[in-house]
Amino acid sequence: MPLIDSPCDWEDNEITISPTDACLDGHFPDQPVVPSVHLITLILDRILAKYPDYQLNNVRRIKFMTPIKPPAALRFQFSMNDKRICQFKCFNNDALSCQGKMLFELKR
């Protein structure tokens, strides 16, 4: 069973990470790789910009397929269903780099 279902409405976004991005400090010297927590933060920021009345409840699962090395121009897609489950995909040069599902709830 695929990690990502086939939702009908995907929201497209661009994420750019430069070789001088602060997230790369010490991660790793001479062979920089974008930290997964930074990538997830960027993705979460875009989801919450679209749904400002929501907050993250749970990360259902995330799968990382390939490391992302800067400079990187990433394409990110997400789709939220009526149960507030958001599926997302992140592509680096058209190759799927990570995908996952997050559960959201209304802010209290």
VOTI-215895 format. One line per field, with one value per residue: residue number from 1; residue in three letters; z, x, y of N, C-alpha, C, O, CB in turn. Coordinates in steps of 0.2 Angstrom, whole numbers. Each point is the difference from the previous one (the first is absolute). Glycine has a CB too. Layout:
BEGIN
n <- (NUM, ...)
res <- (ala, ...)
n_pz <- (Z, ...)
n_px <- (X, ...)
n_py <- (Y, ...)
ca_pz <- (Z, ...)
ca_px <- (X, ...)
ca_py <- (Y, ...)
c_pz <- (Z, ...)
c_px <- (X, ...)
c_py <- (Y, ...)
o_pz <- (Z, ...)
o_px <- (X, ...)
o_py <- (Y, ...)
cb_pz <- (Z, ...)
cb_px <- (X, ...)
cb_py <- (Y, ...)
***
This chain:
BEGIN
n <- (1, 2, 3, 4, 5, 6, 7, 8, 9, 10, 11, 12, 13, 14, 15, 16, 17, 18, 19, 20, 21, 22, 23, 24, 25, 26, 27, 28, 29, 30, 31, 32, 33, 34, 35, 36, 37, 38, 39, 40, 41, 42, 43, 44, 45, 46, 47, 48, 49, 50, 51, 52, 53, 54, 55, 56, 57, 58, 59, 60, 61, 62, 63, 64, 65, 66, 67, 68, 69, 70, 71, 72, 73, 74, 75, 76, 77, 78, 79, 80, 81, 82, 83, 84, 85, 86, 87, 88, 89, 90, 91, 92, 93, 94, 95, 96, 97, 98, 99, 100, 101, 102, 103, 104, 105, 106, 107, 108)
res <- (met, pro, leu, ile, asp, ser, pro, cys, asp, trp, glu, asp, asn, glu, ile, thr, ile, ser, pro, thr, asp, ala, cys, leu, asp, gly, his, phe, pro, asp, gln, pro, val, val, pro, ser, val, his, leu, ile, thr, leu, ile, leu, asp, arg, ile, leu, ala, lys, tyr, pro, asp, tyr, gln, leu, asn, asn, val, arg, arg, ile, lys, phe, met, thr, pro, ile, lys, pro, pro, ala, ala, leu, arg, phe, gln, phe, ser, met, asn, asp, lys, arg, ile, cys, gln, phe, lys, cys, phe, asn, asn, asp, ala, leu, ser, cys, gln, gly, lys, met, leu, phe, glu, leu, lys, arg)
n_pz <- (0, -10, 14, -10, 3, -14, 11, -12, 6, -4, 9, -13, 13, -9, 13, -6, 9, -4, 0, 12, 6, 15, -5, -3, 16, -2, -14, -10, 1, -17, -1, 1, 4, -1, 17, -6, 9, -14, -8, 11, 0, -15, 2, 11, -8, -11, 10, 7, -14, -1, 15, 7, 6, 2, 13, -8, 6, -4, -8, -5, -3, -3, -12, 2, -17, 4, 13, -4, -6, 4, -15, 5, -12, 12, -12, 16, -7, 14, -5, 14, -2, 5, 10, -1, -12, -4, -11, 1, -14, 5, -17, 4, -17, 0, 15, 8, 10, 7, -3, 13, 2, 8, 8, -4, 13, -5, 6, 14)
n_px <- (4, 8, 6, -11, -15, 1, -2, -9, 12, 17, -1, 11, 9, 12, 7, 11, 9, 10, 11, -6, -12, 6, -3, 17, 4, 8, -6, 14, 11, -2, -17, -10, -10, -11, 3, -11, -1, 1, -12, -10, 1, -4, -13, -5, 1, -10, -11, -1, -2, -13, -5, 2, -10, 14, 7, 8, -13, 14, 14, -13, 15, 12, 3, 14, -2, 13, 8, -9, 17, -5, 3, -13, -8, -9, -11, -7, -12, -8, -13, -6, -8, -12, 13, 8, 7, 11, 1, 15, 5, 13, 1, 16, -4, -18, 6, -15, 11, -12, -14, -6, -14, 1, -13, -3, -7, -7, 13, -6)
n_py <- (-6, 11, 4, 6, -6, 3, 15, 3, 11, -3, 14, 1, 4, 5, -7, 11, -11, 14, -11, 10, -11, 6, -15, 0, 4, -15, -7, -6, 13, 0, -3, 16, -12, 12, -4, -11, 14, 9, -8, 2, 16, 1, -9, 9, 14, -6, -5, 15, 8, -8, 2, 17, -12, -11, -1, -11, -9, -6, 2, -11, -1, 11, -11, 9, -6, 7, 5, 13, 2, 15, 1, -9, 9, -9, -1, 1, -9, 4, -8, 8, -15, 9, -6, 16, -12, 13, -13, 9, -6, 8, -1, 0, 5, -3, -7, -2, 10, -7, -7, 5, -1, 15, -6, 16, 1, 12, 8, -7)
ca_pz <- (0, -1, 6, -2, -4, -6, 1, -6, -1, 3, 0, -2, 3, -1, 6, -2, 6, -3, 3, 6, 5, 6, 2, -2, 4, 3, -3, 3, -3, -6, -4, 3, -1, 3, 5, -2, 4, -3, -5, 3, 2, -6, -3, 5, -1, -6, 2, 5, -4, -4, 5, 6, 6, 2, 3, -1, 5, -1, -7, -1, -2, -5, -3, -4, -5, -2, 4, -4, 1, -3, 0, -2, -1, 2, -1, 6, -1, 5, 0, 7, -1, 5, 7, 2, -1, -6, -3, -3, -4, -1, -6, -1, -7, -2, 4, 7, 5, 6, 0, 7, 2, 6, 3, 3, 4, 0, 5, 6)
ca_px <- (-4, 4, -1, -5, -6, 0, -5, -1, 2, 7, 3, 7, 5, 7, 4, 7, 5, 6, 5, 2, -6, 2, -2, 5, 6, 2, -4, 6, 5, 2, -5, -6, -6, -6, -3, -7, -5, 0, -4, -7, -2, -2, -6, -5, -1, -4, -6, -3, -1, -6, -5, 2, -4, 2, 7, 2, -2, 3, 3, -2, 6, 4, 5, 5, 2, 7, 3, 0, 6, 0, -6, -5, -6, -5, -7, -3, -7, -4, -7, -3, -7, -5, 1, 6, 7, 3, 6, 4, 5, 6, 4, 6, 1, -5, 0, -4, 5, -4, -7, -2, -6, 0, -7, -1, -6, -2, 3, -4)
ca_py <- (6, 6, 4, 5, -1, 5, 5, 3, 6, 1, 7, 0, 6, -1, 1, 1, 0, 2, -3, 4, 0, -1, -7, -5, 1, -6, -6, -2, 3, -2, -3, 2, -4, 4, -4, -1, 4, 7, -1, 0, 7, 4, -3, 1, 7, 2, -2, 4, 6, -2, -1, 4, -2, -7, -1, -7, -4, -6, -1, -7, -4, 4, -5, 4, -5, 3, 6, 6, 3, 7, 4, -5, 3, -6, 1, -3, -1, -3, 0, -1, -3, 2, -2, 4, -4, 3, -4, 4, -2, 4, -2, 4, -2, -5, -6, 0, 0, -2, 0, -1, 2, 3, 1, 7, 1, 8, 3, 1)
c_pz <- (0, 6, -1, -4, -6, 1, -7, -1, 4, 0, -1, 3, -2, 6, -3, 6, -3, 4, 7, 5, 6, 3, -1, 4, 4, -2, -7, -4, -7, -4, 3, -3, 4, 5, -1, 5, -3, -6, 2, 3, -6, -3, 5, 0, -5, 1, 4, -3, -4, 5, 7, 6, 3, 4, 0, 6, 0, -6, 0, -3, -5, -2, -4, -5, -1, 4, -5, 1, -4, -6, -3, -1, 0, -2, 5, -2, 7, -1, 6, -1, 6, 7, 3, 0, -6, -2, -4, -4, -1, -6, 0, -8, -3, 3, 7, 5, 7, -1, 7, 1, 7, 2, 3, 4, 0, 6, 6, 2)
c_px <- (5, -1, -4, -5, -1, -6, -1, 3, 7, 1, 7, 4, 7, 4, 7, 4, 6, 6, 3, -6, 3, -1, 6, 6, 2, -4, 1, 6, 3, -5, -7, -7, -6, -2, -8, -4, -1, -5, -7, -3, -2, -7, -6, -2, -5, -7, -4, -2, -7, -6, 2, -4, 2, 6, 1, -2, 5, 4, -1, 6, 4, 5, 5, 4, 7, 2, -1, 6, -1, 5, -6, -7, -5, -7, -4, -8, -4, -7, -3, -7, -4, 1, 7, 6, 3, 6, 4, 6, 5, 4, 6, 2, -4, 1, -3, 6, -3, -7, -3, -7, 0, -7, 0, -7, -1, 4, -5, 0)
c_py <- (6, 4, 6, -2, 4, 5, 4, 7, 1, 7, 0, 6, -2, 1, 0, 0, 1, -4, 4, 0, -2, -7, -5, 1, -7, -6, -1, 3, -3, -4, 2, -4, 4, -5, -2, 4, 7, -1, -1, 6, 4, -2, 2, 8, 2, -3, 4, 7, 0, -1, 3, -2, -7, 0, -8, -4, -6, -1, -8, -4, 5, -5, 5, -5, 2, 6, 6, 4, 7, 1, -5, 5, -6, 2, -4, 0, -2, 1, -2, -3, 3, -2, 3, -4, 3, -4, 5, -4, 5, -2, 4, -2, -5, -7, 1, -1, -2, 1, -2, 2, 3, 1, 7, 0, 7, 2, 1, 7)
o_pz <- (4, 3, 4, -4, -2, -3, -4, -5, 6, -6, 3, 1, -2, 4, -3, 5, -5, 6, 4, 5, 1, 4, 2, 0, 4, 3, -4, -6, 0, -6, 3, -6, 5, -1, -2, -3, 1, -1, -3, -1, 1, -2, -2, 0, 0, -2, -1, 2, 0, -2, 5, 6, 5, -1, -1, 6, 6, -6, 4, 3, -4, 4, -4, 2, -2, 2, -6, 6, -5, 0, -4, 4, -5, 0, 1, -2, 3, -4, 4, -5, 4, 5, 5, 4, -5, 3, -3, 2, -1, 1, 0, -1, -3, -2, 3, 1, 4, -4, 4, -4, 4, -4, 4, -1, -1, 5, -1, 5)
o_px <- (4, -5, -4, 0, 5, -5, 4, 1, 0, -1, 4, -3, 2, -2, 3, -1, 3, -1, 3, 1, 4, 3, 0, 5, -5, 1, -4, -1, 1, 2, -3, 0, 2, -3, -3, -6, -5, -4, -5, -6, -5, -4, -5, -6, -4, -5, -6, -4, -4, -6, 2, 2, -3, 4, -4, 1, 2, -3, 2, 1, -4, 4, -2, 2, 5, -4, 1, 2, -3, 5, 1, -1, -1, -2, 1, -3, 3, -2, 2, -4, 2, -3, 2, 5, -3, 4, -2, 1, -2, 3, 0, 2, 2, -4, 1, 3, 3, -3, 4, -4, 4, -5, 4, -4, 4, 0, -6, -4)
o_py <- (1, 0, 2, -4, 4, -1, 0, 2, 0, 4, -4, 5, -5, 5, -4, 4, -3, -2, -3, 4, -5, -2, -5, -4, -2, -6, 1, 2, -6, -2, -4, -1, 2, -5, 5, 2, 3, 5, 3, 2, 4, 4, 3, 1, 4, 3, 2, 3, 4, 2, -4, 1, -2, 5, -4, 2, -2, 2, -4, -5, 4, -4, 3, -5, -4, 4, 0, 2, 1, -3, -4, 4, -4, 6, -6, 5, -4, 4, -5, 3, 4, 2, -2, 1, 0, -3, 5, -6, 6, -6, 7, -6, -5, -4, 4, -5, -3, 4, -3, 3, -2, 1, 1, -4, 4, -3, 1, 2)
cb_pz <- (2, -15, -1, 4, 12, -4, 16, 5, -6, 2, 5, -11, 11, -16, 11, -15, 11, -9, -15, -12, -10, -2, -4, -11, -3, 6, 12, 9, 12, 10, -5, 7, -7, -9, 10, 0, 9, 5, -3, 4, 9, 0, -3, 7, 5, -5, 0, 7, -1, -8, -11, -13, -10, -9, 9, -13, -7, 14, -4, -5, 6, 1, 4, 8, -3, -14, 13, -5, 5, 11, 2, 2, -2, 9, -14, 10, -16, 12, -16, 10, -10, -14, -8, 3, 10, 1, 2, 7, -4, 11, -6, 14, 5, -9, -10, -6, -10, 11, -16, 8, -11, 2, -2, -8, 8, -11, -7, -2)
cb_px <- (-14, 5, 15, 9, -11, 9, -1, -12, -12, 5, -13, 0, -10, 0, -10, -2, -9, -4, 0, 6, -12, -5, -12, -9, 2, 2, -5, -5, 2, 10, 11, 6, 4, 0, 12, 9, 9, 16, 14, 9, 13, 16, 11, 10, 15, 15, 10, 10, 16, 12, -5, 2, -6, -10, 3, 9, -14, -5, 7, -13, -2, -6, -6, 0, -16, 2, 7, -15, 10, -10, 6, 6, 6, 10, 1, 12, -1, 11, -1, 10, 3, -5, -8, -12, -2, -6, -6, -3, -5, -3, -10, 2, 9, 3, 10, -14, 3, 13, -4, 15, -9, 16, -6, 11, -3, -11, 14, 6)
cb_py <- (-7, 0, -5, 11, -7, -9, 1, -9, 4, -15, 7, -11, 6, -1, -2, 3, -5, 13, -1, 3, 2, 14, 7, 5, 14, 13, 2, -13, 10, 2, -6, 12, -13, 12, 0, -14, -10, -2, -9, -14, -5, -2, -12, -11, -2, -4, -14, -9, -2, -7, -7, 8, 10, -9, 14, 1, 5, -7, 13, 9, -16, 15, -13, 13, 3, -9, -7, -2, -11, 7, 15, -14, 13, -10, 8, -1, 2, -1, 1, 7, -15, -1, -9, 6, -11, 14, -15, 15, -15, 10, -10, 6, 8, 10, -7, 0, 12, -1, 0, -3, -7, 5, -14, 9, -14, 2, 5, -13)
***
